[in-house]
Each structure stands twice: as structure tokens, then as C-alpha cells.
């Protein structure tokens, strides 16, 4: 399993994720609405530094890196992390 699969597994344990082709729709950590998104190309390029952004800009405007959401160091090795939530 590569880093991206590990990241998605960790996100799926905490948030509802729907594959929409070029991006994922995610339950927003800020407002709990199914309105946040994560672009697949950003995830492939940036791994855990990719951004999850709420599409409800006027109501929520959540914007955070996967590392911040999963409470990990930006330099931490994903493959060495245990998945506990």
C-alpha cells in the first residue's frame, strides 16, 4: 500500500469520502457538511500536505492540510503511522 492509499484509509476512518473522478467530496471537518473537496492530482503531488477545502465559502470556509487534520507532522512518514481513531 502506498502513501496515498494510507492517507485515504486514515481519512475514511474519520470522514465520509466519495470519489467524484478528478476529486473527492469529503465531510467537512469544520461544518460537518458533505461539502469539502480534495483534488486527486494535489494528493498525488503533495501527499499529506494536500489541502481539504470546504466549498461553503460564505458559511464555513474551512481550509486545512491533511497533515493538520490527521494531527501529524508535515515531515512524518505516513507508512510508519498506526491508524487509530
C-alpha positions, 0 to 999 in steps of 0.5 A: 500500500502506498502513501496515498492509499494510507492517507485515504484509509486514515481519512475514511476512518474519520470522514465520509469520502466519495470519489467524484473522478478528478476529486473527492467530496469529503465531510467537512471537518469544520461544518460537518457538511458533505461539502469539502473537496480534495483534488486527486492530482494535489494528493498525488503531488503533495501527499499529506500536505494536500489541502481539504477545502470546504466549498461553503465559502460564505458559511464555513470556509474551512481550509486545512492540510491533511497533515493538520487534520490527521494531527501529524507532522508535515515531515512524518512518514505516513507508512510508519503511522498506526491508524487509530481513531 
